[in-house]
Amino acid sequence: MSIMLIAAAAAGHAEAAGEHHEATLLGLGAEGWVYVGITIFFLIAIFVAKAPAQILAILDARIADTRKSLDEAAAIRTEAEALLADAKRQQESSVKDAAALIEHAKHEAAAIVAKAAADTKDMIGRREKMAADKIGAAERAAVEMLRARAASAATAAAGQIIAQNHGAAADKALVDGAIAGLAH
């Protein structure tokens, strides 16, 4: 609208002065078009002056977002490296613990095997002693039984021999001798 007002004022000036009519385009003469051009120039200048500022503001915002993202990525990376280091320490600790457990298990197994061998040796010794004692007891029982049988056989044989060789008179003399031996 301001352009039209300016053009109308310029046309009104030209008519008042009584000047001769120039060629017009869309109702504007050369001077009106100069004003239109200057107005367009100022509008473009204002727009162009504001546009780079807006573009710079947009770029600055993107740069700030990018920096923020990079800072977050760096923080995440630092945290990930710390977690990785912790995981490696835990793995090394676990490997050491596992090696210690295996070594301890080997020592316990060796101790159990040694104790089992000692217990087995002791048990074999006790069983051998028990077997020897049983064999000895069986031998003594057999010897006692043989002695008892021998004594029994000897007694029976002696009784038969005495019964054949001794009579009542011989028995009386033996009994009298035994009684006389007791009196002294």
C-alpha positions in Angstrom: 0.0 0.0 0.0 2.7 2.4 0.8 4.0 2.0 -2.7 0.7 3.0 -4.2 0.5 6.0 -2.0 3.9 7.1 -3.0 3.1 6.5 -6.7 -0.2 8.4 -6.4 1.5 11.3 -4.7 4.1 11.4 -7.5 1.4 11.4 -10.1 -0.5 14.1 -8.4 2.6 16.3 -8.3 3.2 15.8 -11.9 -0.3 16.9 -12.8 -0.3 19.9 -10.6 2.9 21.2 -12.1 1.3 21.0 -15.5 4.1 19.1 -16.9 3.7 16.9 -19.8 2.7 13.3 -19.4 5.2 10.7 -19.5 4.7 7.1 -20.3 3.4 5.1 -17.4 3.3 1.5 -16.5 0.5 0.4 -14.3 -0.3 4.0 -13.6 3.2 4.8 -12.4 5.7 7.0 -14.1 9.5 6.6 -14.0 9.8 8.4 -10.7 7.1 6.2 -9.1 8.9 3.1 -10.3 12.2 4.5 -8.7 10.3 4.7 -5.4 9.0 1.2 -5.8 12.4 0.0 -6.6 14.0 1.7 -3.6 11.2 0.3 -1.3 11.8 -3.2 -2.7 15.5 -2.7 -2.2 15.0 -1.7 1.5 12.7 -4.6 2.0 15.2 -7.1 0.5 18.0 -5.5 2.5 16.0 -5.8 5.7 15.1 -9.4 4.9 18.6 -10.3 3.9 20.0 -8.7 7.0 17.6 -10.7 9.2 18.0 -13.9 7.2 21.7 -14.4 7.9 21.0 -13.8 11.6 18.3 -16.4 11.5 20.5 -18.8 9.6 23.3 -18.2 12.1 20.9 -18.7 15.0 19.7 -22.0 13.5 23.3 -23.1 12.8 24.4 -22.1 16.4 21.5 -24.1 17.7 22.6 -27.1 15.6 26.2 -26.7 16.8 25.0 -26.5 20.4 22.9 -29.7 19.9 25.9 -31.4 18.2 28.2 -30.4 21.1 25.7 -31.6 23.6 25.4 -34.9 21.8 29.2 -35.2 21.6 29.5 -34.4 25.3 26.9 -37.0 26.1 28.7 -39.5 23.8 32.0 -38.8 25.6 30.3 -39.2 29.0 28.8 -42.5 27.8 32.1 -43.6 26.4 33.9 -42.8 29.7 31.2 -44.7 31.6 31.5 -47.6 29.2 35.3 -47.7 29.6 34.9 -47.7 33.4 32.3 -50.5 33.2 34.7 -52.4 30.9 37.6 -51.9 33.3 35.4 -53.2 36.1 34.3 -56.2 34.1 37.9 -57.0 33.3 38.9 -56.7 37.0 36.0 -58.9 37.9 36.9 -61.5 35.3 40.6 -61.5 36.5 39.4 -61.8 40.0 37.1 -64.7 39.0 39.9 -66.4 37.2 42.1 -66.1 40.2 39.3 -67.3 42.5 38.6 -70.2 40.2 42.4 -71.1 40.1 42.5 -70.9 43.9 39.4 -73.1 44.2 40.9 -75.7 41.8 44.2 -75.7 43.7 42.3 -76.0 47.0 40.2 -78.8 45.6 43.4 -80.6 44.4 44.9 -80.3 47.9 41.7 -81.5 49.5 41.4 -84.4 47.0 45.1 -85.4 47.7 44.4 -85.2 51.5 41.2 -87.3 51.1 43.1 -89.9 49.0 46.0 -90.0 51.5 43.5 -90.4 54.4 41.6 -93.1 52.5 44.9 -94.9 51.8 45.9 -94.6 55.5 42.4 -95.7 56.6 42.5 -98.6 54.1 45.9 -99.6 55.4 44.7 -99.4 59.0 41.6 -101.3 58.2 43.6 -104.0 56.3 45.9 -104.2 59.3 42.9 -104.6 61.7 41.3 -107.2 59.5 44.6 -109.1 59.2 44.9 -109.0 63.0 41.3 -110.1 63.4 41.9 -112.9 61.0 45.1 -113.9 62.7 43.3 -113.7 66.1 40.5 -115.9 64.7 43.0 -118.3 63.3 44.9 -118.3 66.6 41.7 -118.8 68.5 40.8 -121.6 66.2 44.2 -123.2 66.6 44.0 -122.9 70.4 40.5 -124.3 70.3 41.7 -127.2 68.1 44.7 -127.8 70.4 42.5 -127.7 73.5 40.1 -130.0 71.8 42.9 -132.4 70.8 44.3 -132.2 74.4 40.9 -132.9 75.8 40.5 -135.8 73.4 44.1 -137.0 74.2 43.4 -136.6 77.9 40.2 -138.5 77.6 41.8 -141.2 75.5 44.8 -141.4 78.0 42.4 -141.5 80.9 40.4 -144.3 79.3 43.6 -146.1 78.4 45.0 -145.6 81.9 41.8 -146.9 83.4 42.0 -150.0 81.2 45.6 -150.6 82.0 45.1 -150.1 85.7 42.0 -152.3 85.6 44.1 -155.1 84.0 47.2 -154.8 86.1 45.9 -153.8 89.5 43.7 -155.6 91.7 42.0 -154.7 95.0 45.2 -155.5 97.0 47.3 -153.2 94.9 44.8 -150.5 95.1 44.7 -150.8 98.9 48.5 -150.5 99.1 48.5 -147.4 96.9 45.7 -145.7 99.0 47.5 -146.6 102.2 50.7 -145.0 100.8 48.9 -141.9 99.7 47.3 -141.5 103.2 50.6 -142.0 104.9 52.2 -139.3 102.6 49.5 -136.9 103.7 50.1 -137.4 107.4 53.7 -136.2 107.3 
